[in-house]
Amino acid sequence: MRRHNFKKLKIWQDGMDLVDDTYALIIDFPREEKFNLSSQLARCAVSIPSNIAEGTSKSTDKHFNKYLEDSLGSSFEWETQLIVAFRQGFISKQRYDALETKIQQLQKMISGFQGRLTL
């Protein structure tokens, strides 16, 4: 396996964009959510590109794939938390729809990248 430069991977770049979107999103959440949903959304968002980056340091595609699995898991966790935020009225339908589309596209990209690894 050749090692990837994580900064050049589109999945990492889009993950970093999601981190930016997340911090912009949670700034408007109610104050009492600071250590609850806001914190969980931020941790999940940061976990997505972090796991991709960490995975690129591994010596085999099989090991890299494990980190991609973790990244994908965090993306589904993030999507669930987005749904909670919408259902609680913390975000508008328009913002929810845009972010849901973004996370689902990222999930497809991570899955597609996994499919190209030689395990």
C-alpha positions in Angstrom: 0.0 0.0 0.0 1.3 3.4 -0.8 0.7 6.0 1.9 -1.7 8.8 1.1 -1.2 12.5 1.8 -4.3 13.0 3.8 -4.4 16.8 3.0 -4.8 15.9 -0.6 -7.7 13.5 -0.1 -11.1 14.9 -1.1 -12.8 13.0 1.8 -10.4 14.7 4.3 -11.0 18.1 2.7 -14.7 17.7 2.8 -14.5 16.4 6.4 -12.7 19.6 7.3 -15.4 21.7 5.6 -17.9 19.8 7.7 -15.9 20.8 10.9 -16.2 24.4 9.8 -19.9 24.1 9.1 -20.4 22.4 12.5 -18.8 25.2 14.5 -20.8 27.8 12.5 -23.9 25.8 13.3 -23.5 25.2 17.0 -22.7 28.8 17.8 -26.4 29.6 17.5 -27.5 26.6 19.7 -29.1 27.4 23.1 -26.5 27.9 25.9 -27.7 24.9 27.8 -26.7 22.7 24.9 -23.0 23.7 25.1 -22.0 20.5 26.9 -24.6 18.3 25.3 -25.5 18.3 21.7 -23.1 21.1 20.7 -20.2 19.2 22.2 -21.2 15.9 20.6 -21.6 17.4 17.1 -18.2 19.1 17.4 -16.5 15.9 18.5 -18.1 13.8 15.8 -17.2 16.4 13.1 -13.6 16.6 14.2 -13.4 12.8 14.4 -14.3 12.3 10.7 -11.2 14.0 9.1 -9.0 13.0 12.1 -9.6 9.3 11.5 -9.0 9.7 7.8 -5.7 11.4 8.6 -4.7 8.8 11.2 -5.6 6.0 8.8 -3.1 7.3 6.2 -0.3 6.6 8.6 -1.1 2.9 8.6 1.1 0.4 6.7 -1.7 -1.6 5.0 -5.0 -0.9 3.3 -6.7 -3.2 5.8 -5.6 -1.1 8.7 -6.4 2.1 6.8 -9.9 0.7 6.2 -10.5 0.4 9.9 -10.0 4.1 10.4 -12.2 4.8 7.4 -14.9 2.7 9.1 -14.5 4.8 12.3 -14.8 8.0 10.2 -17.9 6.7 8.5 -19.4 5.7 11.9 -18.8 9.2 13.1 -20.5 10.6 10.1 -23.6 8.6 10.8 -23.5 9.7 14.4 -23.2 13.3 13.3 -26.1 12.9 11.0 -28.2 11.6 13.8 -27.3 14.5 16.0 -28.2 16.8 13.1 -31.7 15.2 13.1 -32.0 15.8 16.8 -31.0 19.5 16.4 -33.6 19.9 13.7 -36.3 18.1 15.7 -35.6 20.2 18.7 -36.0 23.4 16.6 -32.3 24.5 16.9 -31.9 24.7 13.1 -34.1 25.6 10.2 -35.4 23.2 7.6 -33.3 24.8 4.9 -30.1 24.5 7.0 -30.9 21.0 7.9 -31.5 20.0 4.3 -28.2 21.5 3.2 -26.2 19.8 5.9 -28.0 16.5 5.5 -27.1 16.5 1.8 -23.5 17.4 2.6 -23.1 14.6 5.2 -24.7 12.0 2.9 -22.4 12.9 0.1 -19.4 12.6 2.4 -20.7 9.2 3.5 -20.9 8.0 -0.1 -17.4 9.3 -0.8 -15.9 7.5 2.2 -17.7 4.3 1.2 -16.5 4.7 -2.4 -12.9 5.3 -1.2 -13.1 2.2 0.9 -14.2 0.2 -2.1 -11.1 1.2 -4.0 -8.7 -0.1 -1.3 -7.1 -3.5 -1.8 -7.9 -5.5 1.4 
